């Protein structure tokens, strides 16, 4: 039987190897690109919002296993959510990664990334796509986020 950390590692490896929703989205209503200069991760997030609900979300980019797995898990978690629910998830994930602890309002798969808080250098890898998602939600128009604008 796998212990928790092995299980978490296998979730991250799986999402890195076969990322979900990994495609561009020409019909997007919002998009944003995040760049993490510390690690070289570059993730672009697209979403389509209809009647205040995220009906589709996708991403593309290159980066380390953590950044890709986090983006993949994120798209799976927020698809179908309302804007308010997505913002709540973003806040909960932020708490998880920065060490405010495991929140029970997070999907179990996302908690696989909780171990990242032990490695401060990887925190930006894990949160990059989430910042891009928030920016895409807020802006609603194509725009990009630079690494220097990412504050945690
Ligand atoms: Zn990285």
Backbone and ligand atoms as CSV (ligand in chain L), in Angstrom:
chain,resi,resn,atom,element,x,y,z
A,1,UNK,N,N,0.836,-1.203,0.000
A,1,UNK,CA,C,0.000,0.000,0.000
A,1,UNK,C,C,0.869,1.251,0.000
A,2,UNK,N,N,0.436,2.256,-0.758
A,2,UNK,CA,C,1.206,3.485,-0.839
A,2,UNK,C,C,0.921,4.365,0.369
A,3,UNK,N,N,1.942,5.027,0.873
A,3,UNK,CA,C,1.644,6.007,1.911
A,3,UNK,C,C,1.264,7.321,1.233
A,4,UNK,N,N,0.877,8.307,2.053
A,4,UNK,CA,C,0.314,9.534,1.488
A,4,UNK,C,C,1.289,10.225,0.536
A,5,UNK,N,N,2.566,10.305,0.924
A,5,UNK,CA,C,3.485,11.067,0.088
A,5,UNK,C,C,3.739,10.360,-1.248
A,6,UNK,N,N,3.723,9.022,-1.237
A,6,UNK,CA,C,3.867,8.287,-2.500
A,6,UNK,C,C,2.653,8.494,-3.396
A,7,UNK,N,N,1.491,8.518,-2.754
A,7,UNK,CA,C,0.260,8.732,-3.505
A,7,UNK,C,C,0.290,10.127,-4.140
A,8,UNK,N,N,0.679,11.127,-3.340
A,8,UNK,CA,C,0.743,12.496,-3.841
A,8,UNK,C,C,1.719,12.594,-4.994
A,9,UNK,N,N,2.875,11.933,-4.826
A,9,UNK,CA,C,3.890,11.990,-5.866
A,9,UNK,C,C,3.369,11.357,-7.159
A,10,UNK,N,N,2.611,10.281,-7.021
A,10,UNK,CA,C,2.107,9.614,-8.210
A,10,UNK,C,C,1.050,10.473,-8.912
A,11,UNK,N,N,0.276,11.237,-8.145
A,11,UNK,CA,C,-0.703,12.152,-8.755
A,11,UNK,C,C,0.022,13.234,-9.552
A,12,UNK,N,N,1.081,13.797,-8.959
A,12,UNK,CA,C,1.835,14.854,-9.634
A,12,UNK,C,C,2.511,14.315,-10.896
A,13,UNK,N,N,3.113,13.140,-10.803
A,13,UNK,CA,C,3.781,12.554,-11.969
A,13,UNK,C,C,2.778,12.254,-13.071
A,14,UNK,N,N,1.608,11.762,-12.685
A,14,UNK,CA,C,0.577,11.429,-13.659
A,14,UNK,C,C,0.104,12.681,-14.402
A,15,UNK,N,N,-0.140,13.765,-13.664
A,15,UNK,CA,C,-0.627,14.991,-14.299
A,15,UNK,C,C,0.467,15.675,-15.110
A,16,UNK,N,N,1.731,15.440,-14.728
A,16,UNK,CA,C,2.833,15.983,-15.512
A,16,UNK,C,C,2.979,15.215,-16.820
A,17,UNK,N,N,2.820,13.914,-16.748
A,17,UNK,CA,C,3.015,13.058,-17.912
A,17,UNK,C,C,1.832,13.192,-18.876
A,18,UNK,N,N,0.637,13.294,-18.345
A,18,UNK,CA,C,-0.577,13.362,-19.175
A,18,UNK,C,C,-1.458,14.506,-18.693
A,19,UNK,N,N,-1.008,15.749,-18.923
A,19,UNK,CA,C,-1.774,16.896,-18.398
A,19,UNK,C,C,-3.190,16.955,-18.967
A,20,UNK,N,N,-4.161,17.274,-18.091
A,20,UNK,CA,C,-5.556,17.388,-18.523
A,20,UNK,C,C,-5.786,18.773,-19.124
A,21,UNK,N,N,-6.691,18.847,-20.097
A,21,UNK,CA,C,-7.082,20.136,-20.696
A,21,UNK,C,C,-5.875,20.905,-21.253
A,22,UNK,N,N,-4.928,20.167,-21.818
A,22,UNK,CA,C,-3.704,20.770,-22.347
A,22,UNK,C,C,-3.920,21.095,-23.829
A,23,UNK,N,N,-4.434,22.295,-24.080
A,23,UNK,CA,C,-4.722,22.729,-25.453
A,23,UNK,C,C,-5.003,24.220,-25.448
A,24,UNK,N,N,-4.844,24.827,-26.609
A,24,UNK,CA,C,-5.228,26.226,-26.758
A,24,UNK,C,C,-6.744,26.294,-26.915
A,25,UNK,N,N,-7.329,27.486,-26.674
A,25,UNK,CA,C,-8.774,27.627,-26.783
A,25,UNK,C,C,-9.106,28.891,-27.574
A,26,UNK,N,N,-9.347,28.726,-28.878
A,26,UNK,CA,C,-9.605,29.900,-29.720
A,26,UNK,C,C,-10.861,30.664,-29.295
A,27,UNK,N,N,-11.833,29.986,-28.732
A,27,UNK,CA,C,-13.117,30.638,-28.400
A,27,UNK,C,C,-13.153,31.134,-26.956
A,28,UNK,N,N,-11.967,31.305,-26.341
A,28,UNK,CA,C,-11.899,31.721,-24.939
A,28,UNK,C,C,-12.489,33.113,-24.734
A,29,UNK,N,N,-13.057,33.329,-23.531
A,29,UNK,CA,C,-13.517,34.674,-23.166
A,29,UNK,C,C,-12.470,35.385,-22.316
A,30,UNK,N,N,-11.497,34.641,-21.818
A,30,UNK,CA,C,-10.421,35.247,-21.042
A,30,UNK,C,C,-9.172,34.398,-21.146
A,31,UNK,N,N,-8.022,35.045,-21.091
A,31,UNK,CA,C,-6.777,34.292,-21.117
A,31,UNK,C,C,-5.692,35.093,-20.420
A,32,UNK,N,N,-4.691,34.397,-19.936
A,32,UNK,CA,C,-3.597,35.076,-19.268
A,32,UNK,C,C,-2.383,34.164,-19.259
A,33,UNK,N,N,-1.222,34.771,-19.321
A,33,UNK,CA,C,-0.007,33.983,-19.317
A,33,UNK,C,C,0.813,34.309,-18.077
A,34,UNK,N,N,1.326,33.291,-17.436
A,34,UNK,CA,C,2.177,33.491,-16.271
A,34,UNK,C,C,3.585,33.005,-16.554
A,35,UNK,N,N,4.556,33.731,-16.043
A,35,UNK,CA,C,5.948,33.345,-16.212
A,35,UNK,C,C,6.653,33.381,-14.868
A,36,UNK,N,N,7.325,32.320,-14.555
A,36,UNK,CA,C,8.062,32.234,-13.295
A,36,UNK,C,C,9.561,32.217,-13.597
A,37,UNK,N,N,10.210,33.362,-13.508
A,37,UNK,CA,C,11.623,33.445,-13.902
A,37,UNK,C,C,12.545,32.615,-13.006
A,38,UNK,N,N,12.106,32.306,-11.789
A,38,UNK,CA,C,12.942,31.534,-10.873
A,38,UNK,C,C,13.198,30.131,-11.403
A,39,UNK,N,N,12.217,29.621,-12.139
A,39,UNK,CA,C,12.302,28.224,-12.567
A,39,UNK,C,C,12.203,28.101,-14.085
A,40,UNK,N,N,11.742,29.166,-14.737
A,40,UNK,CA,C,11.577,29.137,-16.190
A,40,UNK,C,C,10.228,28.598,-16.637
A,41,UNK,N,N,9.299,28.454,-15.690
A,41,UNK,CA,C,7.964,27.948,-16.042
A,41,UNK,C,C,7.179,29.019,-16.777
A,42,UNK,N,N,6.490,28.605,-17.821
A,42,UNK,CA,C,5.654,29.523,-18.581
A,42,UNK,C,C,4.330,28.818,-18.857
A,43,UNK,N,N,3.246,29.353,-18.333
A,43,UNK,CA,C,1.939,28.693,-18.444
A,43,UNK,C,C,0.917,29.698,-18.947
A,44,UNK,N,N,0.202,29.302,-19.983
A,44,UNK,CA,C,-0.881,30.148,-20.469
A,44,UNK,C,C,-2.211,29.460,-20.174
A,45,UNK,N,N,-3.132,30.231,-19.632
A,45,UNK,CA,C,-4.429,29.681,-19.236
A,45,UNK,C,C,-5.532,30.345,-20.056
A,46,UNK,N,N,-6.439,29.537,-20.573
A,46,UNK,CA,C,-7.619,30.042,-21.278
A,46,UNK,C,C,-8.863,29.628,-20.507
A,47,UNK,N,N,-9.884,30.470,-20.546
A,47,UNK,CA,C,-11.154,30.015,-19.995
A,47,UNK,C,C,-12.319,30.609,-20.774
A,48,UNK,N,N,-13.414,29.910,-20.691
A,48,UNK,CA,C,-14.636,30.381,-21.321
A,48,UNK,C,C,-15.712,30.457,-20.248
A,49,UNK,N,N,-16.174,31.678,-19.995
A,49,UNK,CA,C,-17.189,31.901,-18.968
A,49,UNK,C,C,-18.518,32.166,-19.662
A,50,UNK,N,N,-19.536,31.466,-19.198
A,50,UNK,CA,C,-20.879,31.633,-19.751
A,50,UNK,C,C,-21.851,31.709,-18.585
A,51,UNK,N,N,-22.655,32.763,-18.547
A,51,UNK,CA,C,-23.604,32.935,-17.433
A,51,UNK,C,C,-22.908,32.777,-16.082
A,52,UNK,N,N,-21.743,33.408,-15.936
A,52,UNK,CA,C,-21.002,33.412,-14.687
A,52,UNK,C,C,-20.435,32.044,-14.298
A,53,UNK,N,N,-20.420,31.108,-15.223
A,53,UNK,CA,C,-19.871,29.789,-14.918
A,53,UNK,C,C,-18.721,29.492,-15.883
A,54,UNK,N,N,-17.664,28.861,-15.358
A,54,UNK,CA,C,-16.528,28.479,-16.197
A,54,UNK,C,C,-16.897,27.196,-16.931
A,55,UNK,N,N,-17.304,27.342,-18.179
A,55,UNK,CA,C,-17.758,26.159,-18.903
A,55,UNK,C,C,-16.586,25.406,-19.516
A,56,UNK,N,N,-15.464,26.095,-19.706
A,56,UNK,CA,C,-14.291,25.391,-20.224
A,56,UNK,C,C,-13.032,26.115,-19.765
A,57,UNK,N,N,-11.994,25.345,-19.513
A,57,UNK,CA,C,-10.718,25.936,-19.100
A,57,UNK,C,C,-9.610,25.036,-19.632
A,58,UNK,N,N,-8.540,25.654,-20.103
A,58,UNK,CA,C,-7.437,24.870,-20.640
A,58,UNK,C,C,-6.126,25.611,-20.408
A,59,UNK,N,N,-5.025,24.923,-20.642
A,59,UNK,CA,C,-3.725,25.577,-20.495
A,59,UNK,C,C,-2.716,24.958,-21.440
A,60,UNK,N,N,-1.663,25.709,-21.680
A,60,UNK,CA,C,-0.515,25.183,-22.398
A,60,UNK,C,C,0.721,25.837,-21.819
A,61,UNK,N,N,1.842,25.211,-22.025
A,61,UNK,CA,C,3.062,25.835,-21.551
A,61,UNK,C,C,4.136,24.805,-21.307
A,62,UNK,N,N,5.239,25.302,-20.808
A,62,UNK,CA,C,6.330,24.413,-20.490
A,62,UNK,C,C,6.856,24.790,-19.116
A,63,UNK,N,N,7.344,23.812,-18.430
A,63,UNK,CA,C,7.853,24.090,-17.096
A,63,UNK,C,C,8.138,22.796,-16.364
A,64,UNK,N,N,8.411,22.938,-15.098
A,64,UNK,CA,C,8.750,21.771,-14.291
A,64,UNK,C,C,7.495,20.949,-13.990
A,65,UNK,N,N,7.711,19.784,-13.417
A,65,UNK,CA,C,6.600,18.869,-13.119
A,65,UNK,C,C,5.569,19.513,-12.208
A,66,UNK,N,N,6.032,20.299,-11.226
A,66,UNK,CA,C,5.107,20.913,-10.269
A,66,UNK,C,C,4.195,21.918,-10.980
A,67,UNK,N,N,4.786,22.756,-11.833
A,67,UNK,CA,C,3.978,23.790,-12.475
A,67,UNK,C,C,2.954,23.179,-13.433
A,68,UNK,N,N,3.363,22.142,-14.159
A,68,UNK,CA,C,2.433,21.514,-15.097
A,68,UNK,C,C,1.349,20.730,-14.373
A,69,UNK,N,N,1.748,19.985,-13.359
A,69,UNK,CA,C,0.774,19.197,-12.607
A,69,UNK,C,C,-0.229,20.122,-11.920
A,70,UNK,N,N,0.268,21.241,-11.395
A,70,UNK,CA,C,-0.618,22.169,-10.706
A,70,UNK,C,C,-1.631,22.762,-11.680
A,71,UNK,N,N,-1.177,23.142,-12.867
A,71,UNK,CA,C,-2.081,23.698,-13.881
A,71,UNK,C,C,-3.116,22.665,-14.310
A,72,UNK,N,N,-2.654,21.431,-14.489
A,72,UNK,CA,C,-3.553,20.360,-14.906
A,72,UNK,C,C,-4.618,20.085,-13.845
A,73,UNK,N,N,-4.181,19.971,-12.588
A,73,UNK,CA,C,-5.117,19.737,-11.484
A,73,UNK,C,C,-6.084,20.911,-11.343
A,74,UNK,N,N,-5.554,22.116,-11.594
A,74,UNK,CA,C,-6.391,23.314,-11.485
A,74,UNK,C,C,-7.520,23.291,-12.517
A,75,UNK,N,N,-7.181,22.977,-13.765
A,75,UNK,CA,C,-8.223,22.991,-14.798
A,75,UNK,C,C,-9.309,21.967,-14.468
A,76,UNK,N,N,-8.873,20.795,-13.978
A,76,UNK,CA,C,-9.855,19.770,-13.617
A,76,UNK,C,C,-10.738,20.245,-12.461
A,77,UNK,N,N,-10.147,21.025,-11.553
A,77,UNK,CA,C,-10.888,21.438,-10.353
A,77,UNK,C,C,-11.876,22.574,-10.630
A,78,UNK,N,N,-11.543,23.488,-11.534
A,78,UNK,CA,C,-12.402,24.674,-11.680
A,78,UNK,C,C,-13.416,24.567,-12.816
A,79,UNK,N,N,-13.266,23.567,-13.674
A,79,UNK,CA,C,-14.217,23.441,-14.773
A,79,UNK,C,C,-15.616,23.208,-14.224
A,80,UNK,N,N,-16.574,23.990,-14.695
A,80,UNK,CA,C,-17.952,23.836,-14.237
A,80,UNK,C,C,-18.289,24.674,-13.020
A,81,UNK,N,N,-17.273,25.304,-12.426
A,81,UNK,CA,C,-17.517,26.121,-11.227
A,81,UNK,C,C,-17.992,27.528,-11.626
A,82,UNK,N,N,-18.730,28.161,-10.708
A,82,UNK,CA,C,-19.069,29.561,-10.909
A,82,UNK,C,C,-17.825,30.394,-10.625
A,83,UNK,N,N,-17.884,31.651,-11.023
A,83,UNK,CA,C,-16.770,32.553,-10.768
A,83,UNK,C,C,-16.457,32.624,-9.259
A,84,UNK,N,N,-17.501,32.727,-8.437
A,84,UNK,CA,C,-17.305,32.816,-6.981
A,84,UNK,C,C,-16.687,31.534,-6.427
A,85,UNK,N,N,-17.153,30.398,-6.926
A,85,UNK,CA,C,-16.597,29.117,-6.460
A,85,UNK,C,C,-15.129,28.991,-6.861
A,86,UNK,N,N,-14.822,29.463,-8.070
A,86,UNK,CA,C,-13.430,29.394,-8.539
A,86,UNK,C,C,-12.538,30.280,-7.673
A,87,UNK,N,N,-13.043,31.464,-7.322
A,87,UNK,CA,C,-12.241,32.373,-6.490
A,87,UNK,C,C,-12.019,31.787,-5.098
A,88,UNK,N,N,-13.019,31.071,-4.606
A,88,UNK,CA,C,-12.880,30.412,-3.307
A,88,UNK,C,C,-11.814,29.311,-3.380
A,89,UNK,N,N,-11.823,28.573,-4.498
A,89,UNK,CA,C,-10.817,27.533,-4.694
A,89,UNK,C,C,-9.413,28.126,-4.768
A,90,UNK,N,N,-9.302,29.243,-5.476
A,90,UNK,CA,C,-8.007,29.916,-5.609
A,90,UNK,C,C,-7.485,30.293,-4.219
A,91,UNK,N,N,-8.367,30.853,-3.388
A,91,UNK,CA,C,-7.967,31.255,-2.027
A,91,UNK,C,C,-7.592,30.042,-1.184
A,92,UNK,N,N,-8.362,28.968,-1.308
A,92,UNK,CA,C,-8.095,27.760,-0.526
A,92,UNK,C,C,-6.766,27.135,-0.945
A,93,UNK,N,N,-6.509,27.140,-2.258
A,93,UNK,CA,C,-5.253,26.574,-2.745
A,93,UNK,C,C,-4.067,27.404,-2.262
A,94,UNK,N,N,-4.243,28.708,-2.279
A,94,UNK,CA,C,-3.208,29.615,-1.794
A,94,UNK,C,C,-2.874,29.315,-0.332
A,95,UNK,N,N,-3.906,29.105,0.482
A,95,UNK,CA,C,-3.703,28.771,1.894
A,95,UNK,C,C,-2.950,27.453,2.042
A,96,UNK,N,N,-3.327,26.489,1.218
A,96,UNK,CA,C,-2.688,25.166,1.277
A,96,UNK,C,C,-1.191,25.290,0.990
A,97,UNK,N,N,-0.869,26.022,-0.078
A,97,UNK,CA,C,0.516,26.094,-0.544
A,97,UNK,C,C,1.374,26.961,0.371
A,98,UNK,N,N,0.769,27.997,0.959
A,98,UNK,CA,C,1.571,28.873,1.796
A,98,UNK,C,C,1.588,28.419,3.252
A,99,UNK,N,N,0.880,27.316,3.529
A,99,UNK,CA,C,1.055,26.698,4.833
A,99,UNK,C,C,0.014,27.035,5.869
A,100,UNK,N,N,-1.096,27.646,5.446
A,100,UNK,CA,C,-2.171,27.865,6.400
A,100,UNK,C,C,-2.888,26.550,6.687
A,101,UNK,N,N,-2.382,25.492,6.067
A,101,UNK,CA,C,-2.896,24.177,6.393
A,101,UNK,C,C,-3.805,23.614,5.332
A,102,UNK,N,N,-4.133,22.346,5.517
A,102,UNK,CA,C,-4.978,21.653,4.573
A,102,UNK,C,C,-6.418,22.089,4.798
A,103,UNK,N,N,-7.075,22.485,3.722
A,103,UNK,CA,C,-8.457,22.921,3.868
A,103,UNK,C,C,-9.381,21.841,3.346
A,104,UNK,N,N,-10.457,21.608,4.038
A,104,UNK,CA,C,-11.322,20.515,3.612
A,104,UNK,C,C,-12.265,20.926,2.492
A,105,UNK,N,N,-12.189,22.213,2.060
A,105,UNK,CA,C,-13.008,22.580,0.910
A,105,UNK,C,C,-12.231,22.430,-0.396
A,106,UNK,N,N,-11.070,21.782,-0.335
A,106,UNK,CA,C,-10.301,21.534,-1.546
A,106,UNK,C,C,-10.537,20.105,-2.035
A,107,UNK,N,N,-10.643,19.922,-3.360
A,107,UNK,CA,C,-10.702,18.548,-3.871
A,107,UNK,C,C,-9.459,17.779,-3.428
A,108,UNK,N,N,-9.640,16.493,-3.111
A,108,UNK,CA,C,-8.545,15.697,-2.548
A,108,UNK,C,C,-7.297,15.728,-3.429
A,109,UNK,N,N,-7.486,15.652,-4.759
A,109,UNK,CA,C,-6.324,15.587,-5.652
A,109,UNK,C,C,-5.445,16.820,-5.498
A,110,UNK,N,N,-6.062,17.983,-5.260
A,110,UNK,CA,C,-5.290,19.214,-5.140
A,110,UNK,C,C,-4.387,19.204,-3.914
A,111,UNK,N,N,-4.789,18.496,-2.876
A,111,UNK,CA,C,-3.974,18.475,-1.666
A,111,UNK,C,C,-2.655,17.744,-1.922
A,112,UNK,N,N,-2.569,17.024,-3.058
A,112,UNK,CA,C,-1.304,16.380,-3.428
A,112,UNK,C,C,-0.182,17.402,-3.529
A,113,UNK,N,N,-0.549,18.649,-3.828
A,113,UNK,CA,C,0.462,19.690,-3.990
A,113,UNK,C,C,0.833,20.356,-2.659
A,114,UNK,N,N,0.167,19.949,-1.598
A,114,UNK,CA,C,0.404,20.569,-0.296
A,114,UNK,C,C,1.849,20.457,0.180
A,115,UNK,N,N,2.532,19.373,-0.236
A,115,UNK,CA,C,3.917,19.169,0.182
A,115,UNK,C,C,4.853,20.256,-0.312
A,116,UNK,N,N,4.407,21.006,-1.334
A,116,UNK,CA,C,5.234,22.058,-1.919
A,116,UNK,C,C,5.612,23.118,-0.879
A,117,UNK,N,N,4.749,23.300,0.135
A,117,UNK,CA,C,5.039,24.355,1.108
A,117,UNK,C,C,6.335,24.101,1.878
A,118,UNK,N,N,6.822,22.847,1.861
A,118,UNK,CA,C,8.107,22.541,2.489
A,118,UNK,C,C,9.275,23.065,1.651
A,119,UNK,N,N,8.997,23.452,0.406
A,119,UNK,CA,C,10.052,23.884,-0.508
A,119,UNK,C,C,9.717,25.264,-1.057
A,120,UNK,N,N,10.063,26.323,-0.317
A,120,UNK,CA,C,9.656,27.679,-0.689
A,120,UNK,C,C,9.999,28.039,-2.137
A,121,UNK,N,N,11.087,27.490,-2.663
A,121,UNK,CA,C,11.477,27.818,-4.035
A,121,UNK,C,C,10.470,27.298,-5.045
A,122,UNK,N,N,9.683,26.272,-4.660
A,122,UNK,CA,C,8.735,25.683,-5.609
A,122,UNK,C,C,7.333,26.259,-5.486
A,123,UNK,N,N,7.141,27.135,-4.496
A,123,UNK,CA,C,5.794,27.675,-4.279
A,123,UNK,C,C,5.304,28.418,-5.522
A,124,UNK,N,N,6.205,29.186,-6.147
A,124,UNK,CA,C,5.795,29.921,-7.343
A,124,UNK,C,C,5.477,29.002,-8.515
A,125,UNK,N,N,6.150,27.856,-8.554
A,125,UNK,CA,C,5.841,26.868,-9.591
A,125,UNK,C,C,4.393,26.411,-9.445
A,126,UNK,N,N,4.006,26.133,-8.198
A,126,UNK,CA,C,2.675,25.588,-7.939
A,126,UNK,C,C,1.578,26.631,-8.117
A,127,UNK,N,N,1.893,27.910,-7.846
A,127,UNK,CA,C,0.840,28.929,-7.867
A,127,UNK,C,C,0.762,29.679,-9.202
A,128,UNK,N,N,1.740,29.466,-10.081
A,128,UNK,CA,C,1.807,30.220,-11.335
A,128,UNK,C,C,0.495,30.163,-12.131
A,129,UNK,N,N,0.013,28.969,-12.378
A,129,UNK,CA,C,-1.193,28.828,-13.201
A,129,UNK,C,C,-2.413,29.401,-12.492
A,130,UNK,N,N,-2.400,29.383,-11.152
A,130,UNK,CA,C,-3.533,29.907,-10.387
A,130,UNK,C,C,-3.604,31.420,-10.486
A,131,UNK,N,N,-2.420,32.059,-10.492
A,131,UNK,CA,C,-2.388,33.508,-10.698
A,131,UNK,C,C,-2.894,33.852,-12.097
A,132,UNK,N,N,-2.488,33.039,-13.067
A,132,UNK,CA,C,-2.937,33.275,-14.441
A,132,UNK,C,C,-4.450,33.094,-14.543
A,133,UNK,N,N,-4.975,32.088,-13.842
A,133,UNK,CA,C,-6.423,31.861,-13.833
A,133,UNK,C,C,-7.152,33.069,-13.257
A,134,UNK,N,N,-6.642,33.561,-12.131
A,134,UNK,CA,C,-7.286,34.699,-11.474
A,134,UNK,C,C,-7.271,35.916,-12.395
A,135,UNK,N,N,-6.131,36.116,-13.029
A,135,UNK,CA,C,-5.995,37.237,-13.938
A,135,UNK,C,C,-6.947,37.097,-15.129
A,136,UNK,N,N,-7.079,35.885,-15.653
A,136,UNK,CA,C,-7.983,35.639,-16.776
A,136,UNK,C,C,-9.434,35.874,-16.342
A,137,UNK,N,N,-9.757,35.497,-15.098
A,137,UNK,CA,C,-11.102,35.698,-14.554
A,137,UNK,C,C,-11.388,37.188,-14.356
A,138,UNK,N,N,-10.408,37.884,-13.803
A,138,UNK,CA,C,-10.590,39.303,-13.492
A,138,UNK,C,C,-10.641,40.152,-14.748
A,139,UNK,N,N,-9.723,39.850,-15.660
A,139,UNK,CA,C,-9.582,40.693,-16.843
A,139,UNK,C,C,-10.644,40.410,-17.879
A,140,UNK,N,N,-10.880,39.110,-18.105
A,140,UNK,CA,C,-11.833,38.735,-19.126
A,140,UNK,C,C,-11.328,38.996,-20.534
A,141,UNK,N,N,-10.201,39.658,-20.608
A,141,UNK,CA,C,-9.617,39.954,-21.912
A,141,UNK,C,C,-8.201,39.401,-21.928
A,142,UNK,N,N,-7.725,39.090,-23.114
A,142,UNK,CA,C,-6.351,38.608,-23.188
A,142,UNK,C,C,-5.373,39.604,-22.564
A,143,UNK,N,N,-4.579,39.136,-21.632
A,143,UNK,CA,C,-3.508,39.960,-21.104
A,143,UNK,C,C,-2.492,39.039,-20.456
A,144,UNK,N,N,-1.375,39.573,-20.097
A,144,UNK,CA,C,-0.358,38.674,-19.573
A,144,UNK,C,C,0.163,39.166,-18.229
A,145,UNK,N,N,0.593,38.220,-17.410
A,145,UNK,CA,C,1.168,38.550,-16.108
A,145,UNK,C,C,2.661,38.292,-16.200
A,146,UNK,N,N,3.430,39.177,-15.697
A,146,UNK,CA,C,4.880,38.944,-15.650
A,146,UNK,C,C,5.241,38.439,-14.270
A,147,UNK,N,N,6.334,37.723,-14.216
A,147,UNK,CA,C,6.766,37.148,-12.943
A,147,UNK,C,C,6.902,38.176,-11.854
A,148,UNK,N,N,7.366,39.361,-12.206
A,148,UNK,CA,C,7.600,40.387,-11.202
A,148,UNK,C,C,6.290,40.897,-10.595
A,149,UNK,N,N,5.193,40.626,-11.277
A,149,UNK,CA,C,3.908,41.083,-10.749
A,149,UNK,C,C,3.250,40.024,-9.889
A,150,UNK,N,N,3.890,38.878,-9.774
A,150,UNK,CA,C,3.303,37.812,-8.975
A,150,UNK,C,C,3.740,37.971,-7.528
A,151,UNK,N,N,2.800,38.300,-6.689
A,151,UNK,CA,C,3.111,38.448,-5.267
A,151,UNK,C,C,2.410,37.370,-4.481
A,152,UNK,N,N,3.113,36.832,-3.519
A,152,UNK,CA,C,2.488,35.854,-2.648
A,152,UNK,C,C,2.639,36.284,-1.209
L,1,ZN,ZN,ZN,8.929,25.283,-11.699
